[in-house]
Amino acid sequence: MLSRRPTARFEAEMLPHLPAAWRLARWLTGSATDADDAVQEAMLKACHAFDQWRGISARAWLLAIVRTAAIDVLRRRPANLVPFDQAETEMARLAAQQPDALATLAARRELARVRTALAGLPAHQREVLVLRELEGLSYREIAEALAVPEGTVMSRLSRARDALAAQLREPPVSRRGEGEA
Amino acid sequence: MICETIRPLLPLLQDGELAPPEAAQVARHLQECPACAQEAARLARGTALLRQAAMLDPPPGLRQRIQAAIRADRSRIPAGRLAWPAAMAAGVVAGAMLMQLLGTAPRTDATAELAAAHLRWLAQAAPIQVASADQHTVKPWFSGRIGFAPPVRDAADAGFPLIGGRLDEIAERPAAVVLYARRQHRIALFVWPARDAPPPAIATARGLNLIGWIQDGFALALVSDLNVGELQTLAQRLRGAGRPASAQ
């Protein structure tokens, strides 16, 4: 008998992780529309393969597939196309929803600076920060999502945090041409 | 000295990844040491700031669109077309591709990195990936997981039994870690292709001793809290430059 894909179970198990999936794709591709495409592609793939899932964490499994889809989107994107970073538009929408959370201009500038710093990190540092700091995955889950050992996760995370902190210590205006090789 | 060994563990404490005895030890230290407490607070602030800045939400209609796509798709494509092992393999390939596409950051000093990696490993609850005293078990374990064959030699006859291996990263490239024991001490031999980063010659960092050398195109570095004299004995044994004193 052909097995009917357990769509209802899939939706119950995986749809709660949609925001995490979308944020990973968003920070990997740098674009909200590319993230939409990557997540949709990944969800369909995950649904097809759902009956083969044997891992420890549904979330880590899904995020591994999302990551692959995001990288596919990046590879398909024309090399000369630099995505318009929509973070600030998105944040304007968020600010409209929560006027209190982003009350002052200074606070908004600071947060924009953090986003720019994160976007400027190498992708393998960005993804480990997103998975740990935003989504709260355990080292073991991150190891599973990225298909690397836990020791590697710890080393990358440590470097990524240092790199982000270093970026943020820089003055807001970049000192270009000051002996930077 | 104690602060040096505590600092690399602060992120692990924040992330809830320390084994309970180590977590208690670090927490005790934080109560007594304002400098480390300040560093822990800085880490927590960084996480809070990143969450506040980067926690973007998916567009409102996405969930419905995807739900509709899943339900429409269900009638078209046979079940199980994409096997999970294939998806996993795709993930590994994609990882390699990602590194290639986006490059890696510049090199940093291997000494600090080696010491921090070893301390983090010591503090972790389930640390050894392949636990074996047999070099013919440990060596093949690496070959399927890393792009080179690290030299794995037992040194039990010199009093340094092999206990296993694990993987890590040095200079953002994969590194093999061969593990030895000496009394209650753990000794890590990090091995990575020498072109990626030079090893330290002899160094002390975060309360650990390091001895490094280059051999057959590999950079090798022993890292341990063992005294430097005994560590030197193991280094000589592994380099094949000297016989252990007990071997007459």
Interface residues (C-beta under 8 A of the other chain):
Chain A: L2 S3 R4 R5 T7 F10 E11 L15 L18 P19 W22 R23 R26 W27 A32 A35 D36 V39 Q40 M43 L44 K45 C47 H48 A49 D51 Q52 W53 R54 A64 I65 R67 T68 I71 D72 L74 R75 A87 E90 M91 L94 E110 L111 A112 V114 R115 L118 P122 A123 H124 Q125 L129 V130 R132 E133 L134 S138 Y139 L146 A147 V148 P149 E150 G151 T152 M154 S155 R156 L157 S158 R159 R161 A163 L164 A165 L168
Chain B: P8 P11 L12 D15 G16 E17 L43 G46 T47 L49 L50 R51 Q52 A53 A54 M55 L56 D57 P58 P59 L62 R63 R65 I66 Q67 A69 I70 R71 D73 R74 I77 P78 A79 G80 R81 L82 A83 W84 P85 A87 M88 A90 G91 V92 A94 G95 M97 L98 M99 L101 L102 G103 T104 A105 E113 A116 A117 R120 W121 Q124 Q129 R166 L167 D168 E169 I170 E172 P174 V177
